[in-house]
Amino acid sequence: MSLALLDLLLEAREPLALCTVMQVKGSAPRHAGSWMLAGPEGLVAGSVGGGKGESLVLEATREALADGRARVLEVEMQGNEAEGMDMVCGGTSRILVEPLASKAAYASARDLLARGERAVVVRRLATGESAAVDAGGTWAPARPEGADEAAVDRVLGHGKPLFDDAAGLFYDPLLPPEKLLVLGGGHVGRAIAAIAPALGFAVTVADDRPEFLLPGRFPAGVATRCGAFAQVVDGFPFDAATYVVIVTRGHLADLESLRAVLGKTWRYAGLIGSRRKVRLLPGQVLADGFDPARVDAVHTPIGLDIGAETPEELAISIVGEIVAVRRGVSNAGLSGRARRSAS
């Protein structure tokens, strides 16, 4: 759910039902986790797929708002006639239609998202109980009966919803807007900025050379910041949804950037470099007194092990590793191989 849709839910004065795609089998117009808000008069915002299936959901919404009870719909899209009225995607969506008696869980989740933190709203279908939980295991309001912490951890890790049919519990992840700060506007930084926006990242490229930040070097929507790298890092709004890659022109600028980044909050940090550089720079910041666990969390060498050589290949390698971290997937990254070979 976007922050705009969440704000709309919290600010609405009329009774609303929240409609959520819980599971999808086969092809469907909307993925699991898609949301729609509807009131007594019909659609307010969002979508669970449109067409005949969404009409059925809107009808169920009116019934749910009238009796105050949640219901689960199985919307089939198995039509065989291209010109018929039935949907022909070829799949089935399971959709939860839930009248919102309380918005407390979503208000708590909104506070977490505002800090760049991930949240999971756990909803118990039988009772209507709901609560938000963060990565630290803090629940607000009270934890619904039977809610499984292991399930929360999985959902926080991969960012996909989970429906426990047997327990009647739905684990719905809410993810904050994600920022990618690219320190270095050279060939690799430019290639990263060319592909990352399509994956949903708000990209900022920084360099201390104005000529590397000229208009036209980067796609529309990519922000630029010119200045010393430490100053750029100090002024950037880091939070738990920030990803940062260090791809400057040389080891001194890399070291300046690394020292600045280690003092910030981030979900991912990566440092490009040769085997020698990725031994020397971490060794230097350890000697500076930085926390060893924090230094070890930096991905260096950066990227997935795909044999990348060109700037474009390196960008794919780096962004691929970032996506793996976003989805909580362990991977054979270059940093992991470097640590294994050094041990």
C-alpha positions in Angstrom: 0.0 0.0 0.0 1.2 3.5 -0.8 1.5 6.1 1.9 -1.1 8.1 0.0 -3.6 5.3 0.2 -2.7 4.7 3.9 -3.3 8.4 4.7 -6.6 8.3 2.9 -7.6 5.3 5.0 -6.7 7.0 8.2 -8.3 10.4 7.3 -11.6 9.0 6.0 -14.6 10.1 8.0 -17.1 7.6 6.5 -17.1 3.8 7.3 -14.7 2.0 5.0 -13.9 -1.6 4.1 -10.4 -2.6 3.3 -10.2 -5.2 0.5 -6.9 -7.0 0.2 -5.7 -9.6 -2.3 -4.4 -12.3 0.0 -3.4 -15.1 -2.4 -3.2 -15.5 -6.2 -3.1 -18.8 -8.1 -2.2 -18.6 -11.8 -2.4 -15.4 -13.6 -4.3 -12.5 -12.1 -4.7 -8.7 -12.8 -3.4 -7.8 -9.3 -0.6 -9.3 -7.2 -1.0 -10.5 -3.6 -0.9 -7.5 -1.2 -2.9 -5.2 -3.5 -5.3 -3.0 -1.7 -8.6 -1.3 -2.4 -10.7 1.0 -0.1 -14.5 1.1 -0.6 -17.4 2.7 1.2 -21.2 2.3 1.1 -21.3 4.2 -2.2 -18.6 2.2 -3.9 -14.9 2.5 -4.7 -12.8 5.1 -2.9 -9.3 4.3 -4.0 -7.0 1.5 -5.1 -7.9 -1.7 -7.1 -8.1 -5.4 -6.7 -8.2 -6.1 -10.4 -11.1 -4.2 -12.0 -13.8 -5.7 -14.1 -16.4 -8.3 -13.0 -14.2 -9.5 -10.2 -13.9 -6.1 -8.6 -17.7 -5.6 -9.0 -18.2 -8.8 -6.9 -15.8 -7.4 -4.3 -17.7 -4.1 -4.1 -21.0 -5.9 -3.6 -19.4 -7.9 -0.8 -18.1 -4.6 0.6 -21.6 -3.2 1.0 -22.7 -6.4 2.8 -19.7 -6.3 5.1 -20.3 -2.7 6.0 -23.9 -3.5 6.8 -23.3 -6.5 9.1 -19.8 -5.6 10.4 -18.3 -9.0 9.4 -15.3 -9.8 7.3 -15.6 -12.2 4.4 -13.2 -13.9 2.0 -14.0 -14.1 -1.7 -12.6 -16.5 -4.3 -12.6 -14.6 -7.6 -12.1 -16.9 -10.6 -10.8 -15.6 -13.9 -11.2 -18.8 -16.0 -13.4 -17.5 -18.8 -12.9 -19.1 -22.1 -14.4 -16.6 -24.5 -12.3 -13.6 -25.5 -15.4 -11.5 -26.2 -17.4 -12.7 -23.2 -18.0 -11.0 -19.9 -15.9 -13.3 -17.8 -12.3 -12.5 -17.0 -9.8 -14.6 -18.9 -6.6 -14.1 -17.0 -6.6 -17.8 -16.1 -6.1 -17.6 -12.3 -7.9 -17.2 -9.0 -7.6 -14.5 -6.4 -8.5 -14.8 -2.8 -9.6 -11.5 -1.5 -10.3 -10.4 2.1 -13.1 -7.8 2.5 -12.9 -6.3 6.0 -14.9 -3.5 7.6 -12.6 -1.4 9.7 -14.0 -1.1 13.2 -10.6 0.3 14.3 -7.7 2.0 12.5 -5.3 1.8 15.4 -3.1 -0.9 13.8 -2.8 1.2 10.6 -2.0 4.4 12.5 0.8 2.5 14.3 2.1 1.2 10.9 2.0 4.7 9.5 4.3 5.9 12.2 6.7 3.1 11.4 6.7 3.9 7.7 7.4 7.6 8.5 10.6 6.5 10.1 11.6 4.3 7.1 10.8 1.1 9.0 8.9 -1.9 7.7 5.7 -3.0 9.4 3.4 -6.0 9.3 -0.3 -5.6 10.1 -1.6 -9.0 11.4 -5.3 -9.4 11.0 -7.4 -12.2 12.7 -10.3 -12.8 10.4 -12.7 -14.4 13.0 -12.6 -11.6 15.5 -11.5 -8.5 13.5 -8.4 -8.1 15.7 -5.5 -6.3 14.1 -2.1 -5.0 15.2 1.1 -3.7 13.7 4.4 -5.1 14.5 7.9 -3.9 13.6 11.2 -5.7 13.1 12.0 -5.5 16.8 8.9 -7.4 17.7 6.9 -4.5 19.2 3.2 -4.8 18.8 0.6 -2.0 18.7 -2.0 -2.5 19.8 -2.1 -5.9 21.5 -0.8 -8.9 19.6 -3.7 -10.9 18.0 -4.1 -14.4 19.5 -2.1 -17.0 17.7 0.1 -14.6 15.7 3.3 -16.3 14.8 6.6 -14.4 15.2 8.3 -16.6 12.7 5.7 -15.7 10.1 6.2 -12.0 10.9 9.9 -12.4 10.3 9.4 -14.1 7.0 7.0 -11.4 5.8 9.3 -8.6 7.0 12.2 -10.3 5.1 10.6 -10.9 1.7 8.0 -8.1 1.8 5.2 -10.4 0.5 1.8 -11.1 2.3 1.1 -14.4 4.0 -2.2 -16.0 4.7 -2.4 -18.7 7.4 -5.6 -20.4 6.4 -5.6 -22.9 9.3 -5.2 -20.1 11.9 -7.3 -17.6 10.1 -4.5 -15.0 10.2 -3.4 -12.6 7.5 0.1 -11.1 7.6 0.1 -7.9 5.5 3.5 -6.1 5.0 3.6 -2.3 4.6 6.8 -1.1 3.1 8.2 2.5 3.2 9.3 4.4 0.2 12.9 3.2 -0.6 15.7 5.6 -1.4 19.0 4.8 -3.2 21.9 7.1 -2.8 24.7 6.6 -5.4 27.9 8.1 -4.3 29.8 8.7 -7.5 28.4 9.9 -10.8 30.9 8.2 -13.1 30.2 5.3 -15.5 29.0 2.8 -12.9 27.0 5.3 -11.0 25.3 6.6 -14.1 24.5 3.0 -15.2 23.0 2.2 -11.8 20.8 5.4 -12.0 19.6 4.3 -15.4 18.0 1.1 -14.1 17.1 1.5 -10.4 14.1 3.9 -10.8 12.2 1.2 -12.7 12.5 -0.9 -9.6 10.8 1.6 -7.4 13.8 3.4 -5.9 13.9 7.1 -5.5 17.5 7.7 -6.8 19.9 10.4 -5.8 23.4 10.6 -7.4 26.1 12.6 -5.7 29.6 13.7 -6.8 32.1 16.4 -6.0 32.6 17.2 -9.7 29.8 19.4 -11.1 30.5 18.2 -14.7 29.5 14.7 -13.7 26.0 15.9 -12.6 25.1 17.9 -15.7 21.4 17.7 -16.8 20.8 15.0 -19.3 23.3 12.5 -17.8 20.6 10.8 -15.8 16.9 9.9 -16.4 14.2 12.3 -15.5 13.3 12.0 -11.8 16.9 11.2 -10.6 18.0 13.8 -8.1 21.6 15.0 -8.0 23.7 16.6 -5.2 27.1 18.2 -5.7 29.6 18.6 -2.9 32.1 16.7 -0.7 30.9 13.2 -0.2 30.9 13.4 3.6 28.8 16.5 3.5 26.3 14.9 1.1 26.0 11.9 3.3 25.5 14.1 6.4 22.7 16.1 4.7 20.9 13.1 3.2 17.7 11.8 5.0 19.0 8.3 5.9 16.6 5.8 7.4 15.9 2.1 7.6 14.6 2.2 3.9 17.8 3.7 2.5 20.2 1.9 0.2 23.6 3.4 -0.5 26.4 2.4 -3.0 29.9 3.8 -2.9 31.3 4.0 -6.5 33.5 7.1 -6.4 36.5 7.8 -8.6 39.2 6.7 -6.1 40.0 5.1 -2.8 40.3 8.4 -0.9 36.8 9.4 -1.8 35.6 5.9 -1.1 37.2 6.1 2.3 35.6 9.5 3.0 32.2 8.1 1.9 32.6 4.9 3.9 33.4 6.7 7.1 30.4 9.0 6.7 28.0 6.1 5.8 29.0 4.0 8.8 27.5 6.5 11.1 24.1 6.4 9.4 21.1 4.1 9.4 20.6 2.1 6.3 19.1 -1.2 5.0 22.0 -1.8 2.5 25.5 -0.3 2.0 27.9 -1.5 -0.7 31.5 -0.5 -1.6 33.0 -1.2 -5.1 36.6 -2.0 -5.4 39.4 -4.4 -6.1 40.3 -7.2 -3.7 43.2 -5.1 -2.3 41.0 -2.0 -1.8 38.2 -4.0 0.0 40.8 -5.3 2.4 42.5 -1.9 3.0 39.4 0.3 3.5 37.6 -1.9 6.0 40.8 -2.3 7.8 41.3 1.5 8.0 37.8 2.2 9.4 38.3 -0.6 11.9 41.5 1.1 13.0 39.4 4.3 13.2 37.3 2.7 15.9 34.1 1.9 14.0 32.0 -1.0 15.2 33.3 -4.3 13.6 29.8 -5.6 13.1 28.8 -2.5 11.3 31.8 -2.6 9.1 31.2 -6.3 8.3 27.6 -5.4 7.2 28.9 -3.4 4.3 28.8 -5.4 1.1 32.3 -5.3 -0.4 33.2 -6.2 -3.0 29.7 -5.0 -4.1 27.3 -7.0 -6.3 26.3 -10.4 -7.3 28.9 -12.8 -8.7 27.9 -12.8 -12.4 31.4 -12.0 -13.9 30.4 -8.4 -14.6 33.0 -6.2 -16.4 31.3 -3.3 -18.2 29.6 -0.5 -16.3 26.2 -1.7 -17.4 27.0 -5.3 -16.3 28.3 -4.0 -13.0 25.1 -2.0 -12.5 23.0 -5.1 -13.0 25.2 -7.0 -10.5 24.9 -4.2 -7.9 21.2 -3.6 -8.3 20.6 -7.4 -8.3 22.2 -7.6 -4.9 20.2 -4.7 -3.7 17.0 -6.4 -4.8 18.1 -9.6 -3.0 18.5 -7.6 0.2 15.1 -6.0 -0.3 13.5 -9.4 -0.7 15.5 -11.0 2.2 17.1 -13.6 -0.2 20.5 -15.0 0.6 22.8 -14.9 -2.5 26.2 -15.8 -3.7 27.4 -12.2 -3.7 30.9 -11.1 -4.2 31.2 -10.0 -0.6 30.3 -13.5 0.6 32.8 -15.1 -1.7 35.5 -12.7 -0.6 34.8 -13.5 3.1 34.9 -17.3 2.4 38.2 -17.1 0.5 39.7 -15.0 3.3 38.8 -17.5 6.0 
